[in-house]
Amino acid sequence: MILVCGGAGYIGSHTVQALREAGRAVVVCDNLSKGHRQAVPKDVALEVGDLQDRTFLERIFTKYAIEGVIDFAADSLVGESVARPLKYYQNNVAGTLSLLQAMEAHNVRHLVFSSTAAVYGEPQRIPIDESDRKQPTNPYGETKLAVEKMMHWQGKGGKLTYVALRYFNAAGAHESGQIGEDHTPETHLIPLILQVALGKREKIMVFGDDYDTPDGSCVRDYIDVTDLADAHIRALDYLLAGGKSVSLNLGNGKGYTVKEVIEAARLVTGHPIPAETAPRRAGDPAQLVAGADQARSLLGWAPKKPELEDILRGAWKWHRVHPDGYGEEEK
Ligand code: UFG
């Protein structure tokens, strides 16, 4: 049985779906603070509770024969993390600490962990290699780096092997259009652009057009959420087969400017998507592009949807079918 923490969230729910498609036994735990009950397939057990609640975790680890854990449960808004750093240390660091304690107590030794490109901060070079300088510029990145270090030391003690997956910009949705991205508030570029195409917003603001990039707007490496899901399963199988602990970048290795993303979305949606230049957003690096050769060689991973237009098509299907996301729900 695989335990997926945060399995009702965006990347978590896509990984649960992929595990189920692969015929794997899964249990989800989620506190539903950001996740959505409807994002978890009906035939998958959903245990509602918080990782910081040791009694809750004790019950999960006793009830299910867990062989490995995939942990997505975290707060992940860069701006909010600057405003409320302690919330991020509490939820992201204390939450995973509690999970690691429960794993140790129950002799569960394998963890795939959601990390982020934000651990690097302002990159030294593009594409970014896993060994490059890690100097986060916000508490969100700091908390993810802190957990990577915690796992490192726990691993040295012989009680854990882990894969930390450093995502670049997750985007897209499952081809069914039944699960997708639904954040409140929404701050990510692609969902906001598609809300303009849906008529829910008047225009998209381009945060800065004076960066040292081909058209002056920021460059990001967008990676399809289903390709991320595939990498998690491969990472888990790698650990179950005796693989050593490692941190890996997950991206396509190709960057697109904000203006290019808007243009591609115009093609995919057929909507003019008005755009307007706005001041730079604090803390945004000019470029973030992954060097992801290690994930390819170690996990045999290769993105199946590397083209931005295909990623946007998946996202567009989800947003068209679910213009209000998952909608109101009982927690
Ligand atoms: N952007 C706009 N207008 C908007 C929203 C975003 O121009 O309305 C720009 C941003 O300035 C950035 C790019 O679009 O250049 C992408 O922004 P997102 O907010 O979609 O994503 P980020 O690159 O800021 O964030 C991502 C992940 C974070 C992670 C971070 C690492 O979503 O979880 O990369 O730096 F922390």
Residues whose N, C-alpha, C, O or C-beta is under 5 A from the ligand:
A	BS01	UFG	S76 V78 T116 A117 A118 F168 N169 T187 H188 L189 I190 L192 M205 V206 F207 C218 R220 V258 R281 D284
